[in-house]
Amino acid sequence: MERSIFTGANLIDGEGPARRDVTVVVEGERIASVVEGPASDARPGDRVIDLAGRTLMPGLILCHFHGTFHDFTTGKAPALGLEHTPAILTLFAEQHVKLALDCGFTSVVSASCPHRIDPSIRDAIDLGLIPGPRLWAASRELCSSGDVVDAQNRLWHYELGNGGTARKADGPEGFRAAVREEIAWGADIVKLNVSGGHGVAPAGELVSMSPEELSAAAEAAHLRGKKVRAHVASRQGVLECARAGFDVIDHADRMDAECIDAILEAGSIVVPSMLYTQRFLSVMEAIDFENEAQAMTGMPRIESARQTVERVRGVREDFEYTRSIVPEAHAAGVPMVIGDDYGTAVLGQGEYAKELEFYVKDVGIAPLDVIRWATRNGAELMGRGAELGTIAEGKYADLLVVDGDPLADMACLQDGDKLLAIMKGGLLVKDQLDAFAIG
Ligand SMILES: [Zn+2]
């Protein structure tokens, strides 16, 4: 079998510190060996690539992704999967999974989709019909009657019922049935919208679902061997999701020390997703709402200029709070991953790698830790830590060759010209390595 041998690599393996002058051998779809020093056993037919100090690292893993989002904004209604036909949304999703792979993301975990689009996109990728990363399909977003998804983004007089991304459920049995049905339709992970807040509005203190509903949803998913994730921003909501055994806690804006203990006990993974909020604030705080009649409000509801200013101020307070608690949670051992609401008005699809630089520069997380979030921890979230996420013998060869050192400057991951090669399962989906081939 033909092998690819990468020598002279600056190896960032997703686990330990970087190592210089490492040789990695890829055979078939897996990594055959990782050894210090030059290649010693090249055979005829092997492709030997001398990276001469360039970086070899695991393919990145994005753990909050909405394939159908395209310039999506809650300011235009109806939204949440009703902004286009299912066919158009599917075509956007096809485009965006390809884009994610082209950006170096070899695995992507969805955070909700309308019209059961994710499972078909996942299957189309696995069948080789379209290019894309390893995709974990999400359910629709389970909400409860009258909560922020049901009532605020989808005004009652639209009479939208269960259309688009939203699916209403009430009572423990209602949630159990909804989770089972979403899994039957192909979801790998089930999403619940547990509290309002995050990004466009303050977290507040409310929880939209009862502890019994949360526990029923988590149990129903786990009994079918699937995972469950929650959009949740309020302190009480984060606490109750962790206690209910949610695998993934999205946003967690107002988590505190008690939440951190509960998260550690439950073994949940947190998606801080702060880049969207930062972008939202940079746009909204530049608008003079008191004097601008046509200002974007971010939500399809009637809101006075003063209320908008108050809302933005609340989001700013949450953001500064989250910026202080995320490093604390990280230091306490809470596993974190990257991923955010790309495809929205303030944060475009394709900007994925900017998140890594953001957590280093704006939140103060060490570069090596951010790399772990974006590789090893993502694989753990998918329950595939033994096969993906790091560079080690026997794992799938999901690899990037980077002309630069992300630990010195994370921005190099945002530059397509510096991503010299992208390998998924031993296959090079991008290959600009001919100049470095020595055999
Ligand atoms: Zn989202």
Boltz pocket constraint, residues with backbone or C-beta under 6 A from the ligand:
constraints:
  - pocket:
      binder: B
      contacts: [[A, 64], [A, 66], [A, 111], [A, 340], [A, 341]]
      max_distance: 6.0
